[in-house]
Amino acid sequence: MLRTDKTTFALFFGTRGFFPASLIAQAREDLPRILREWGHDVMMLDADVTRYGAVESPREGQVFANFLEANRGKFGGVILCLPNFGDETGAVAALHDAGVPILIQAYPDELDKMAPELRRDAFCGKFSVMDVFYQYGLKFSAIKPHVVNPLCDAFRANIDHFDRVCRVVNGLRGMVVGAIGARTTAFKTVRIDEVALQRKGITMETLDLSSVFSRIERLDPTSVAYTAKSDRLAAYTCWDGVPAEAFGKIVRLGVVLDQIIEEFQMDAIALRCWIELQELLGVSACVLLGEMNDRGVPAACEVDVGNAVMMTALHLASAGPATCLDWNNNYGDDEDKCILFHCGPVPRSLMVDDGHISDHAILANSVGPGCGYGCHIGRIAPSDFTFGSMLTDEGRLRFYLGHGTFTPDPIPPEFFGCAGVAQIANLQDVLLHVGHNGYRHHVSATRGHLAAPVREALEHYLGFEVSLPQGK
């Protein structure tokens, strides 16, 4: 299922006793109300658990830490709210073991309310909290402007950014990615270091294609799972001209892949999609991968585990599907445009229409015609997009990120597969960066310009290396 749920936030309110209680009371009313209006669930201490339901000492900080521990797994981020200067030692005691991203938000002072009984001084207090968090090695997010009222549009943009950060961080921590089938011998471009992934909290489970074929042979075509998958695929796209036998084999493969994903609790997969599927089963898996992506299971081609991880990050950030494409063709003489393509695994929701299923026109040259039905043919719909890729290098996980736009520019009608014209600023620099740094011929993409929250999640919270070849 698409992971579209917005983050549940635990709300922390910092205070110092010589500031008026009314400032805390107003914040405890404003913040949960506005977050719920924006679709977020919230959790916070009852007002009578500590003084005003806020934290102003290490002792009260421990009370809040106990509250977080009792609710572990129910929240994906913490918003540290400073209605006034706050107490940095209490905040550290409360959040040192939070285990999720922390956003520090401070209220602004108003120029007509600067008397001692009205002023906040959170502008200054925010620096104190950030300073002590830095000293303790506690990761946090701080977003411009430095101080912001929760009721203004700027704060809504802050929360949108932070929500995406939280989803990526929590989704990648402990993720399981399936490598289904061995890497195709010729594709050394998608080599991956399984141990490097594991040491960063990403488990890679591998299965041989022989077990997939064995499961397909044993599958009961009268089962509920087969019928449900058949109905789902039949309604997903146009199958005109596809032999019934090929459709049935694609359904069987889809059921088996779903069973494997469920059995091993996989968050994403990378499939060996040629040429054994075409030689032994007589179909291609492209449409199945696209449909998985539309359901929120990132699925990459050609056992490209690195891009399966990248697709997962992009999916979590966008709350929409991602796809895996080839850096494939120049677009005439335009140095900032190229054609991004794959033979058919693009999710339907990223296409201009439902598309249609065809034989694999390229592999037909080697396995013969009629042995590769399953390619989902169409065009990628115009939209802004975020792109990126990932590799392992001497134990490190390295990513790059950038922004582009899929344009309505035409592609020759005889062009095979699913493709889009991508306009990318400084494209030639991006391509040099990809080539010089050993990245794949694949690139992952999702709708929206989301490089900033994805970068913060990957680099700041998860400790990965991220480059921006287009510049900041």
Secondary structure, DSSP 8 states (H G I E B T S, - for coil): --------EEEEEB--TTS-HHHHHHHHHHHHHHHHHTT--EEE--TTTSGGG-B-SHHHHHHHHHHHHHTTTS-SEEEEEESSS--HHHHHHHHTT--S-EEEEE----TT--STTT---HHHHHHHHHHHHHHHT---B--SSSS--TTSHHHHHHHHHHHHHHHHHHHHTT-EEEEES---TT-GGG---HHHHHHTT-EEEEE-HHHHHHHHHH--TTSHHHHHHHHHHHHHSB-TT--HHHHHHHHHHHHHHHHHHHHTT-SEEEE--SSHIIIII-B--HHHHHHHHHHT--EESTT-HHHHHHHHHHHHHHTS-EEEEEEEEEETTEEEEEEEEESS---GGGBSS--EEE--TTTHHHH-TTS-BTEEEEEB--EEEEEEEEEEETTEEEEEEEEEEEE-----TT--SEEEEEE-TTHHHHHHHHHHTT--SEEEEEES--HHHHHIIIIIIT--EEE-TT--
